[in-house]
């Protein structure tokens, strides 16, 4: 949507045709009905108007071009008004205007600024190795393009770069916007730059420099950590993260009544498979108090008990990858009101009212992938410890520890304290 909107604005800047105007309004309407960050589109349209005003006032100062100072302000101003109306053309009506504030609240409460991000897309951009490369290379290309095109910059382009930097600095989810804006601005700047006398040499030199830079960054990451090794190349579902065993069980036994999923990421696959979930990562669609309770319920047994009393679920799907969630589920089983009827390497399924003294063994292992297999053993070992199966847990931990490696060591530390209440310890 951002790319399409920028193309429409560029067309409106070039020839002022109404077709570009209508296209921008349609893109804004589609964006508002598809994604909560549609306010970025409104910011872009406002920045375009500000660009035209500043171009008239400052002209060619500070290395910027004054080529747009004669463009009429009538259509850009009208476009901002039409964009706001288009953003209200959703099932929420004028309440759509409140959505950006909801998104900011989500970032502040569930993002890294709250102490620890509750979602991978809300972590700081510098914590992701690939994102760091994208940002550093993008900035390097921008500096090169800016130096080549001084005196030919547009205020609107500077505003778009500022927007991209703000979005990517706020959270990892901004990397997509940063990339689109960086590529677009750099391409425009280089397109206006004067040609070198030896363009072939310049292109070759720049290409080699960029490749060497990327190689140094990637090489340094491989040398110090296994972050890249944990990323699976290719297409299709990631091995070890799609809960086939969970879905097979639910499809076969079809638990009745309302389901409670904890944590919220479990809902991704459950929605895909047609199940009605309790909470999911579409955070802006839920009341803030409910969302915060759902996040806090993973750590606070009283909050979880309150949600169970209020919503009366008949069965629970719980993520085994979360140590706190394992502890909460063990407490529910100990209460005598819930029983684990299924366990695999990713999820637990609990049913209310069932009574059995038999502990369920985990299924769904991936022995053909040693690192994934070891990580699965560590998660399941933690659950076994919660349930007092210390011999089984110790064997799984020993097998995983024998493989070694940074990823295994990190998981062993993360799931290191799963012994549970004193009466369960041998």
C-alpha positions in Angstrom: 0.0 0.0 0.0 2.8 2.4 0.8 4.5 1.8 -2.5 1.3 2.2 -4.5 0.5 5.4 -2.6 3.9 6.9 -3.3 3.5 6.1 -7.0 0.2 7.9 -7.1 1.6 10.9 -5.4 4.6 11.0 -7.8 2.1 10.9 -10.7 0.1 13.7 -9.1 3.3 15.7 -8.7 4.4 15.2 -12.4 1.2 15.9 -14.3 -1.6 16.6 -11.7 -4.1 14.3 -13.4 -7.2 13.3 -11.5 -6.6 9.6 -12.2 -3.6 9.7 -9.8 -5.8 11.5 -7.2 -8.5 8.8 -7.4 -5.8 6.1 -7.2 -4.4 7.6 -4.0 -7.8 7.7 -2.4 -8.6 4.1 -3.4 -5.2 2.9 -2.0 -5.9 4.7 1.2 -9.3 3.2 1.5 -8.0 -0.3 0.9 -5.2 0.3 3.4 -7.6 1.4 6.1 -9.7 -1.8 5.5 -6.7 -4.1 5.6 -4.1 -3.0 8.1 -4.0 -0.9 11.3 -1.0 1.2 10.2 -3.1 3.0 7.5 -2.3 6.2 9.4 1.1 6.1 7.7 -0.7 6.8 4.4 -2.3 9.9 5.9 1.1 11.0 7.2 2.6 10.6 3.7 -0.2 12.7 2.2 0.3 15.4 4.8 4.1 15.4 4.2 3.5 15.9 0.5 1.5 19.1 1.2 4.2 20.3 3.7 6.8 19.6 1.0 5.0 21.8 -1.5 4.7 24.6 1.1 8.3 24.5 2.2 9.5 24.3 -1.5 7.7 27.6 -2.0 9.2 29.2 1.1 12.8 27.9 1.0 13.4 27.2 -2.7 16.9 25.7 -3.3 18.4 26.2 0.2 20.2 23.5 2.1 20.9 21.4 -0.9 17.3 20.9 -1.8 15.7 21.4 -5.2 13.0 24.0 -5.8 11.5 22.3 -8.8 8.1 21.7 -7.1 7.5 25.3 -5.9 5.1 26.0 -8.7 2.8 23.0 -8.2 -0.7 23.9 -7.2 -1.7 23.1 -3.6 -5.4 22.6 -4.4 -5.4 18.9 -5.2 -2.8 17.8 -2.5 -4.9 19.6 0.1 -8.1 18.0 -1.2 -6.3 14.7 -1.2 -5.6 14.9 2.5 -9.3 15.6 3.2 -10.3 12.7 0.8 -7.8 10.4 2.5 -9.3 11.0 5.9 -12.8 10.3 4.6 -11.5 7.1 2.9 -10.0 6.0 6.1 -13.4 6.3 7.8 -14.9 4.1 5.1 -14.5 1.0 7.2 -17.0 -1.1 9.3 -15.8 1.1 12.3 -16.7 4.3 10.6 -15.3 7.5 12.2 -14.0 5.3 15.0 -11.2 4.3 12.6 -9.5 7.5 13.5 -8.8 6.1 16.9 -7.0 3.0 15.6 -3.6 4.7 15.3 -3.7 5.5 19.0 -4.5 1.9 19.7 -1.5 0.9 17.7 0.7 3.3 19.6 -0.7 1.9 22.9 0.1 -1.6 21.7 3.7 -0.7 20.9 4.1 1.0 24.3 2.6 -1.8 26.3 3.7 -4.9 24.4 6.8 -3.6 22.6 10.4 -3.4 23.8 9.7 0.0 25.4 7.6 -1.9 28.0 10.7 -3.9 29.1 10.4 -6.9 26.8 8.6 -7.3 23.5 5.6 -9.7 23.5 5.9 -10.3 19.7 8.8 -10.8 17.4 7.8 -7.9 15.2 7.9 -5.5 18.2 11.5 -6.3 19.2 14.2 -3.6 18.5 15.5 -3.7 15.0 19.1 -4.1 16.1 18.3 -7.4 17.8 17.7 -9.1 14.4 20.8 -9.9 12.5 19.3 -9.7 9.0 17.4 -6.5 9.8 20.7 -5.0 10.9 22.2 -5.7 7.6 19.2 -4.3 5.7 19.4 -1.1 7.7 23.1 -0.6 7.5 23.3 -1.3 3.8 20.3 0.9 3.2 21.9 3.8 5.1 25.1 3.3 3.2 23.4 3.4 -0.2 21.5 6.5 0.9 24.6 8.3 1.9 26.2 7.5 -1.4 23.1 8.6 -3.3 22.8 11.8 -1.3 26.4 12.8 -2.0 25.9 12.2 -5.7 22.7 14.2 -5.9 23.2 17.2 -3.6 21.2 20.2 -4.8 18.6 17.8 -6.4 16.9 16.6 -3.2 13.2 17.1 -2.5 11.8 18.0 0.9 9.2 15.2 0.5 12.0 12.7 0.1 13.7 13.9 3.3 10.3 13.5 5.1 9.9 10.0 3.8 13.4 9.0 5.0 12.6 10.5 8.4 9.4 8.5 8.5 11.2 5.3 7.6 13.8 5.8 10.3 11.2 6.5 12.9 9.2 3.4 12.0 12.3 1.1 12.0 13.6 2.6 15.2 10.3 2.0 16.9 10.2 -1.8 16.2 11.3 -4.5 13.8 7.9 -4.3 12.1 9.0 -1.0 10.5 11.7 -2.7 8.4 9.3 -3.2 5.5 8.4 0.5 5.4 12.0 1.5 5.8 13.1 -0.7 2.9 10.5 0.6 0.5 11.2 4.2 1.4 15.0 3.8 1.3 15.0 2.0 -2.1 12.6 4.6 -3.6 14.5 7.7 -2.4 17.9 6.3 -3.3 16.7 5.3 -6.8 15.3 8.8 -7.4 18.4 10.5 -6.1 20.7 8.4 -8.3 18.4 9.0 -11.2 18.9 12.8 -10.9 22.7 12.6 -10.2 25.1 13.6 -12.9 26.8 10.8 -14.7 30.4 9.8 -14.0 32.9 9.9 -16.7 33.6 6.2 -16.2 30.2 4.9 -15.1 31.1 1.2 -15.7 34.0 1.5 -13.2 31.7 3.3 -10.7 29.1 0.6 -10.9 31.6 -2.2 -10.5 33.3 -0.5 -7.6 30.0 0.2 -5.8 28.8 -3.4 -6.3 32.0 -4.9 -5.0 32.0 -2.5 -2.0 28.4 -3.5 -1.1 29.1 -7.2 -1.5 32.2 -7.0 0.7 30.3 -5.0 3.3 27.5 -7.6 3.4 30.0 -10.4 3.6 31.8 -8.9 6.5 28.5 -8.4 8.5 27.2 -11.9 7.7 30.6 -13.5 8.4 30.9 -11.8 11.7 27.5 -13.1 12.7 28.4 -16.7 11.7 31.6 -16.4 13.7 30.0 -15.3 17.0 26.5 -16.9 17.2 24.2 -19.4 15.6 21.4 -16.9 14.9 21.6 -17.5 11.1 21.8 -21.2 11.6 18.4 -21.2 13.2 16.8 -19.6 10.2 15.4 -22.2 7.8 15.9 -21.3 4.1 13.4 -22.2 1.4 9.6 -22.0 1.1 6.7 -23.7 2.9 6.1 -24.4 6.5 9.0 -24.1 9.0 10.0 -27.5 10.3 9.4 -27.9 14.0 7.0 -24.9 14.4 3.8 -26.1 12.7 1.8 -28.1 15.3 0.6 -31.0 13.1 0.3 -33.3 16.1 -1.9 -30.8 17.9 -4.2 -30.2 14.9 -4.5 -34.0 14.2 -5.6 -34.5 17.8 -8.2 -31.7 17.7 -9.5 -32.8 14.4 -10.0 -36.4 15.7 -11.5 -35.7 19.1 -13.3 -32.3 18.4 -13.4 -31.0 22.0 -16.7 -29.3 22.8 -17.4 -25.9 24.2 -15.3 -22.7 24.3 -11.6 -22.9 23.9 -9.0 -20.8 25.7 -5.6 -20.5 24.0 -2.5 -19.4 26.0 -0.3 -17.7 24.7 -1.8 -15.8 22.0 0.6 -17.0 19.2 -1.0 -20.4 19.3 -4.0 -18.8 17.6 -2.2 -18.4 14.3 -2.4 -22.0 13.3 -5.7 -22.6 15.0 -7.4 -19.9 13.0 -5.8 -21.3 9.8 -7.2 -24.7 10.7 -10.7 -23.3 11.3 -10.9 -23.2 15.1 -12.5 -20.3 17.0 -9.8 -18.9 19.2 -9.8 -16.9 22.5 -7.1 -14.3 21.7 -4.7 -13.9 18.7 -1.9 -11.6 17.5 -4.3 -9.1 15.9 -3.9 -7.0 19.0 -5.7 -3.9 17.8 -8.9 -5.8 17.4 -9.3 -6.6 21.1 -10.2 -4.3 24.0 -7.0 -3.2 25.7 -7.9 -4.5 29.2 -8.8 -7.9 27.8 -5.5 -8.0 25.8 -3.4 -7.1 28.8 -5.2 -9.7 31.0 -4.5 -12.3 28.3 -0.8 -11.4 28.3 -0.6 -11.2 32.1 -2.4 -14.6 32.5 0.7 -16.3 31.2 2.6 -15.2 34.3 -0.1 -14.5 37.0 -2.2 -17.5 38.1 -4.8 -15.2 39.7 -5.4 -13.4 36.4 -5.6 -16.7 34.5 -8.1 -18.0 37.1 -10.1 -14.8 36.6 -10.3 -15.3 32.9 -11.4 -18.9 33.4 -14.2 -17.8 35.8 -15.3 -15.1 33.4 -15.2 -17.0 30.1 -15.9 -20.5 31.3 -13.7 -22.4 28.7 -14.2 -26.1 28.4 -10.7 -26.8 27.0 -7.3 -25.1 26.7 -4.6 -25.1 24.1 -1.3 -24.0 25.8 2.1 -23.2 24.2 4.8 -25.5 25.5 7.5 -23.1 24.4 6.7 -20.7 27.2 8.1 -21.7 30.6 5.5 -19.6 32.5 2.7 -21.2 30.6 3.9 -24.6 31.5 3.9 -23.6 35.2 0.3 -22.3 34.9 -0.9 -25.5 33.2 0.7 -27.6 35.9 -1.1 -25.6 38.5 -4.4 -26.2 36.7 -3.8 -29.9 36.6 -2.9 -29.9 40.3 -6.2 -28.1 41.1 -8.0 -31.3 40.1 -10.3 -29.4 37.8 -8.3 -29.9 34.6 -6.5 -32.8 32.9 -4.0 -33.0 30.1 -5.4 -35.1 27.4 -2.8 -34.4 24.7 0.9 -33.3 24.8 3.3 -32.8 21.9 6.5 -30.9 21.5 4.7 -27.6 20.9 1.3 -27.6 22.7 -0.7 -29.1 25.6 -4.4 -29.7 25.4 -6.3 -29.6 28.7 -10.0 -30.5 29.2 -12.0 -29.4 32.1 -13.6 -32.0 34.4 -11.6 -35.0 33.2 -10.0 -37.1 35.8 -7.1 -39.5 35.3 -3.9 -40.5 37.1 -2.1 -41.3 33.8 0.5 -38.7 32.6 0.4 -38.2 28.8 3.7 -38.7 26.9 4.6 -36.0 24.4 4.4 -36.8 20.6 5.3 -35.1 17.4 9.1 -35.3 17.6 11.5 -34.5 14.8 14.5 -36.8 15.3 15.7 -36.2 11.7 16.7 -32.6 12.6 19.1 -32.8 15.5 19.0 -29.2 16.8 15.2 -29.0 16.6 15.0 -32.4 18.2 17.2 -31.3 21.1 15.1 -28.1 21.6 12.0 -30.2 21.7 13.5 -32.4 24.3 14.4 -29.4 26.5 10.8 -28.1 26.3 9.3 -31.4 27.1 11.8 -32.1 29.9 10.6 -28.9 31.6 7.0 -30.1 31.4 7.9 -33.5 32.8 9.7 -31.8 35.7 6.6 -29.8 36.5 4.7 -33.1 36.6 7.3 -34.8 38.8 8.7 -37.1 36.1 12.3 -36.3 37.0 13.9 -39.4 35.6 12.4 -38.9 32.2 13.2 -35.2 32.3 16.8 -35.8 33.3 17.3 -38.2 30.4 15.9 -35.7 27.9 18.1 -32.9 29.2 21.2 -35.1 29.0 20.5 -36.1 25.4 20.0 -32.4 24.4 23.0 -31.2 26.3 25.2 -33.7 24.6 24.6 -32.0 21.2 26.0 -28.7 22.4 25.8 -25.4 20.5 24.7 -21.9 21.3 21.0 -22.5 20.6 20.9 -25.6 22.8 22.7 -23.8 25.6 20.3 -20.9 25.4 17.2 -23.2 25.7 18.8 -25.1 28.6 19.2 -21.8 30.4 15.7 -20.6 29.5 14.0 -23.8 30.7 16.4 -24.3 33.6 14.1 -24.0 36.6 11.1 -26.3 36.1 11.2 -28.4 39.2 7.8 -27.0 40.5 6.6 -27.2 44.1 8.7 -28.7 46.8 6.5 -31.8 47.3 7.3 -32.8 43.7 11.0 -32.8 44.1 12.7 -36.2 44.9 
